[in-house]
Amino acid sequence: MSMTSEEVNLLIYQYLIESGFTHTAFNFVHESRASQTSINTQYMSPGALIKIIQKGIQFVECEIAVATNTNAATFEEDQLSLIEAVSPVLVANRQKRLQEQSQSRPQHPNNSSERSEGRRGSEEPPHRTPKEGRTMVMGEEAGQSAATVAATEKSKEEMETTISPTRAKFLRGHESEVFICAWNPKMDLLASGSGDSTARIWDLVNPNDPAKSVTLWHAERKPNAQQIETQKGVHDVTSLDWNKEGQCLCTGSYDGFARIWTNNGELKSTLGAHKGPIFALKWNKTGSHILSAGVDKTTIIWNAAEGKKEQQFAFHNAPALDVDWKDDKTFASCSTDQCIYVCRLNNDKPLKAFRGHVNEVNAIKWDPQGRLLASCSDDQTLKLWSMDSANAIHDLQAHRKEIYTIKWSPSGPGTENPNCNVMLASASFDTTIRIWDVEQGICIHTLSRHSDPVYSVAFSPDARLLASGSFDKHIYVWSTQTGALVQQYTSTGGIFEVCWNHRGDKLAASGSDGSVVVLDMRKM
């Protein structure tokens, strides 16, 4: 069996997507021309690249073990690294090191000339006094008892919190990863965006009817199945957002175009000015303008009614990764250049420049009242900024790896929580979620249950629950008051996005296997 460079490129692209390096993946897929492949990638299993590398290392281990007559147990004690596996020099050094270690170890009777003399002794159990024997047995029983109790408690918790499969509805139709999903703010229409060059709008208004969807094609013409495969990566839907009234959906694509659709799937406008992929876009609150950010280092404000560019901002010196509106004309943008800019329509210069992160800034979010701006970064920190200060007013350091996304709890006028204190949730590649009290700048809950990077978090409309999704395929729902796990569900693929509908009785999650699952969250 052999592997082509084209197959290797596809495996690397899949690994980058699964690891959360979305922007790197988009650049790689074009530079390597993996987007032009004719290989059917639909059935590539998650983690394929890692599995192949691990099997390769095991094969090299076997080769070395045979060549040097090394005991297999030795390799269990001192596993090969990937670099050692492919470097003859390091392998030679390794063999020498193993020989030196074996010479310095005390000889065991079963492994030396003493084998015959010590054979009987090795077969008999070591002598113990009655007290020692009784203590050991009691310790083993206690350990087993504790383990049994813990397993029983965990099993009981899973039974009490696991959402029944009868309350899960799978929406299938996408032919590649579903990166994003978002509920219509007024009705039960769910939008999803995929790497198969399409977005879909799913009609879930009547829960008793089978879900129907309309497909929003992002290629220049409706492709057949074979053409979808050859265009993989070219028209990936990278972002989507509903306007406040729920009448229009805007999508951003890797082809550099933003598109405005009606909620029944009709294309209204195609917005073309970016020179490269769009990474984020947002409607302002009144629905008059759309804001987009792209790999071309610029952000653009579009007139939604006319479908035209109103102003383009070119202050970043590296790809812009996220944008968020402060009010109808003022917004913030962040970039891999580690900078955050606050800009305003019809102003030629930024109103504010926030600097303090020492690695790329992945996401930014204004609080519901537009007073504080939160940012998260690959530098493992979460920072809070105010227009009244040049420096961060809080520098929150608790996560141990990159922070991928952040979300504010809904609060204030016009929400279900007009008098509640606002909370901030952060999701990290360290597999944890943290909930923060922003007034005091302290972490009030650390939610540790996931076993893989957490890509998405979402507060319920009443802010009493927080949902999280990870590439470990688990969806967890937590109490924001106690930090306790309330409900859980295991999907069929890694989770990229979770989101609540406007009533808070449905939770949707988009997956790496091309599926979207909708969970019935009503109390039953």
MOGISUL-V548890 format. One record per residue. RES is the residue in one small letter. PHI is phi in degrees with one decimal (NA if undefined). D_CENTER is the distance of its C-alpha to the mean C-alpha in whole Angstrom. Layout:
# MOGISUL-V548890
RES PHI D_CENTER
RES PHI D_CENTER
This chain:
# MOGISUL-V548890
m NA 33
s -128.5 32
m -128.5 29
t -84.8 29
s -63.4 27
e -63.7 26
e -68.3 24
v -61.3 23
n -60.6 21
l -66.2 19
l -64.9 18
i -65.7 17
y -59.1 15
q -62.9 13
y -61.7 12
l -62.2 11
i -64.1 9
e -65.5 8
s -87.0 7
g 89.4 6
f -88.6 9
t -60.6 9
h -68.6 13
t -61.9 14
a -62.2 14
f -63.9 15
n -68.1 18
f -63.5 19
v -63.5 19
h -83.9 22
e -63.9 24
s -85.8 24
r 62.3 25
a -66.8 22
s -68.8 22
q -98.4 26
t -68.6 26
s -102.7 28
i -76.6 26
n -77.6 24
t -96.6 20
q -61.2 20
y -104.0 21
m -70.2 19
s -76.8 17
p -58.6 14
g 71.3 14
a -61.1 18
l -62.7 18
i -63.1 18
k -61.8 20
i -66.0 23
i -63.4 23
q -61.8 23
k -66.0 26
g -62.9 27
i -64.4 28
q -60.7 29
f -64.9 32
v -63.7 33
e -57.4 33
c -62.0 36
e -58.7 37
i -67.4 38
a -60.9 39
v -68.6 42
a -66.7 43
t -108.5 43
n 55.8 44
t -84.9 41
n -63.8 41
a -61.3 38
a -64.0 37
t -61.6 37
f -70.3 34
e -67.7 32
e -76.6 33
d -140.3 32
q -67.5 30
l -68.3 29
s -88.8 27
l -62.9 26
i -64.2 28
e -62.2 31
a -63.4 30
v -108.5 31
s -114.6 33
p -57.7 37
v -64.1 38
l -67.0 35
v -63.1 36
a -61.5 40
n -62.6 39
r -62.4 37
q -60.3 40
k -63.3 43
r -63.8 41
l -63.6 41
q -64.8 44
e -63.7 45
q -66.0 43
s -66.4 45
q -71.6 48
s -85.2 47
r -75.7 46
p -64.3 49
q -73.0 50
h -88.4 50
p -52.8 53
n -78.2 51
n -120.7 50
s -144.7 53
s -68.4 57
e -81.4 57
r -55.5 56
s -67.7 59
e -72.9 60
g -100.3 57
r -60.0 56
r -64.6 58
g -63.8 56
s -72.4 53
e -84.8 53
e -88.3 54
p -68.5 52
p -62.5 52
h -71.8 55
r -129.2 54
t -70.9 56
p -54.6 56
k -66.7 54
e -62.3 51
g -64.0 51
r -65.8 51
t -62.2 48
m -64.2 46
v -63.5 46
m -62.7 46
g -64.7 43
e -64.0 41
e -64.4 42
a -63.6 40
g -63.2 37
q -63.6 37
s -63.4 38
a -62.9 35
a -64.3 32
t -65.1 34
v -62.5 33
a -62.6 30
a -64.2 29
t -64.9 31
e -64.0 29
k -64.4 26
s -62.6 27
k -63.9 29
e -61.8 26
e -62.9 24
m -64.0 27
e -76.6 27
t -105.4 23
t -70.6 22
i -75.0 22
s -64.4 24
p -57.7 24
t -69.6 26
r -99.8 24
a -114.4 21
k -118.4 22
f -93.9 20
l -106.5 20
r -118.2 21
g 169.4 22
h -67.3 19
e -111.3 19
s -155.6 16
e -55.2 12
v -105.0 12
f -76.6 9
i -144.2 10
c -150.9 13
a -156.3 16
w -82.1 19
n -63.0 22
p -72.4 23
k -117.8 27
m -146.3 27
d -83.9 25
l -110.8 23
l -114.0 20
a -98.7 18
s -135.9 16
g -124.7 15
s -133.5 15
g -81.9 15
d -93.3 19
s 76.0 20
t -132.9 20
a -115.4 19
r -134.2 21
i -113.8 22
w -99.1 23
d -92.4 26
l -121.0 25
v -62.2 28
n -100.8 30
p -65.0 29
n -84.9 31
d -91.9 31
p -61.1 29
a -68.0 26
k -110.5 27
s -136.4 25
v -113.6 26
t -95.2 25
l -105.2 24
w -79.1 25
h -108.2 24
a -87.7 26
e -65.9 29
r -143.1 31
k -64.4 30
p -84.7 29
n -85.1 30
a -59.4 28
q -66.0 29
q -69.4 28
i -59.7 25
e -64.9 24
t -71.5 26
q -98.8 24
k -56.0 20
g 93.4 18
v -76.9 21
h -120.3 20
d -52.1 17
v -84.5 16
t -96.0 14
s -159.4 14
l -155.2 17
d -158.4 18
w -87.4 21
n -75.8 25
k -59.8 26
e -84.1 28
g 76.6 26
q -87.9 29
c -134.3 26
l -120.3 23
c -112.5 22
t -124.0 20
g -116.9 19
s -131.8 19
y -67.1 18
d -76.0 22
g 90.4 23
f -106.4 24
a -101.8 23
r -134.9 25
i -109.3 26
w -123.1 27
t -76.6 29
n -73.4 27
n -103.6 29
g 95.7 28
e -84.3 30
l -75.4 29
k -97.2 31
s -147.3 30
t -117.5 29
l -106.2 28
g -123.1 28
a -152.2 29
h -70.3 25
k -106.6 26
g 138.7 23
p -56.7 19
i -94.9 18
f -99.1 15
a -157.7 15
l -153.8 18
k -146.7 20
w -79.2 23
n -80.6 25
k -64.9 27
t -87.6 30
g 80.0 28
s -84.0 31
h -137.1 28
i -121.8 25
l -115.8 23
s -132.6 21
a -133.4 20
g -141.0 20
v -68.1 20
d -77.7 23
k 77.5 23
t -113.9 24
t -121.0 24
i -132.6 26
i -100.6 27
w -110.1 29
n -80.6 31
a -68.5 30
a -67.2 33
e -92.4 35
g 66.3 32
k -127.9 33
k -74.9 31
e -100.5 33
q -158.5 32
q -117.4 29
f -113.3 28
a -126.1 28
f -95.6 28
h -74.9 25
n -111.1 26
a -155.0 22
p -51.0 19
a -85.0 19
l -101.0 15
d -152.5 15
v -142.0 18
d -156.4 20
w -78.5 23
k -88.3 25
d -147.5 28
d -67.3 29
k -127.4 30
t -111.9 28
f -145.9 25
a -120.6 23
s -136.9 21
c -131.7 19
s -153.0 18
t -70.0 18
d -78.9 21
q 77.4 20
c -105.7 22
i -125.8 22
y -118.9 25
v -108.2 26
c -126.1 28
r -140.2 31
l -56.0 32
n 76.0 35
n -103.8 35
d -83.8 35
k -124.9 34
p -62.6 31
l -75.6 32
k -155.3 30
a -127.1 28
f -102.9 26
r -127.3 25
g 174.4 24
h -72.1 21
v -115.2 21
n -152.2 18
e -60.3 16
v -94.6 15
n -83.5 12
a -152.6 13
i -137.1 16
k -149.1 17
w -77.7 21
d -67.9 22
p -56.4 24
q -97.3 27
g 72.8 26
r -90.7 27
l -118.7 25
l -111.4 22
a -100.9 19
s -138.4 17
c -132.9 14
s -145.5 14
d -69.7 13
d -80.7 17
q 74.3 15
t -115.3 17
l -119.5 17
k -124.3 20
l -117.3 22
w -122.3 25
s -129.4 28
m -65.2 30
d -87.4 33
s -139.1 32
a -82.0 31
n -104.6 29
a -63.5 26
i -83.4 27
h -141.6 25
d -119.6 23
l -94.4 21
q -121.7 20
a -146.3 19
h -69.2 15
r -103.5 16
k -140.8 13
e -55.7 11
i -97.7 10
y -87.6 7
t -153.3 8
i -141.4 12
k -145.6 14
w -89.8 18
s -76.6 19
p -69.6 22
s -161.8 25
g 96.4 29
p -55.2 31
g 86.3 30
t -115.2 28
e -75.7 28
n -129.3 28
p -65.1 31
n -114.6 32
c -83.6 29
n -70.4 27
v -76.3 24
m -118.6 21
l -127.8 18
a -112.8 14
s -126.8 12
a -120.4 9
s -131.1 8
f -73.2 8
d -80.9 11
t 78.7 10
t -111.8 12
i -119.5 12
r -125.4 15
i -109.3 17
w -116.9 20
d -89.9 23
v -75.8 24
e -67.8 27
q -93.8 28
g 70.2 25
i -127.9 24
c -85.6 21
i -99.5 23
h -146.0 20
t -113.1 18
l -102.4 16
s -120.4 15
r -146.9 15
h -68.9 12
s -115.7 12
d -135.9 9
p -51.5 6
v -96.5 5
y -95.7 2
s -150.2 6
v -136.8 10
a -153.9 13
f -80.1 16
s -69.0 19
p -57.1 22
d -90.5 24
a 65.5 22
r -84.4 23
l -127.0 19
l -129.5 16
a -98.6 13
s -136.9 10
g -133.8 7
s -135.9 6
f -76.5 6
d -80.3 10
k 78.8 11
h -93.7 12
i -113.9 12
y -115.3 14
v -122.4 16
w -117.2 18
s -81.1 21
t -76.5 21
q -81.9 24
t -109.9 24
g 80.2 21
a -79.4 22
l -74.4 20
v -101.3 21
q -145.9 20
q -150.0 17
y -151.6 17
t -106.6 16
s -90.4 15
t -97.8 15
g -148.1 12
g -61.5 8
i -97.3 7
f -94.3 5
e -147.7 7
v -126.8 10
c -157.4 14
w -97.9 17
n -78.1 20
h -68.9 23
r -91.1 25
g 80.6 22
d -105.7 23
k -135.1 21
l -125.1 17
a -108.5 15
a -142.9 12
s -103.3 11
g -126.5 10
s -72.7 10
d -92.5 14
g 88.8 15
s -101.6 15
v -126.5 15
v -114.2 16
v -117.1 18
l -103.1 19
d -81.0 23
m -101.8 22
r -68.0 26
k -69.2 28
m -129.9 30
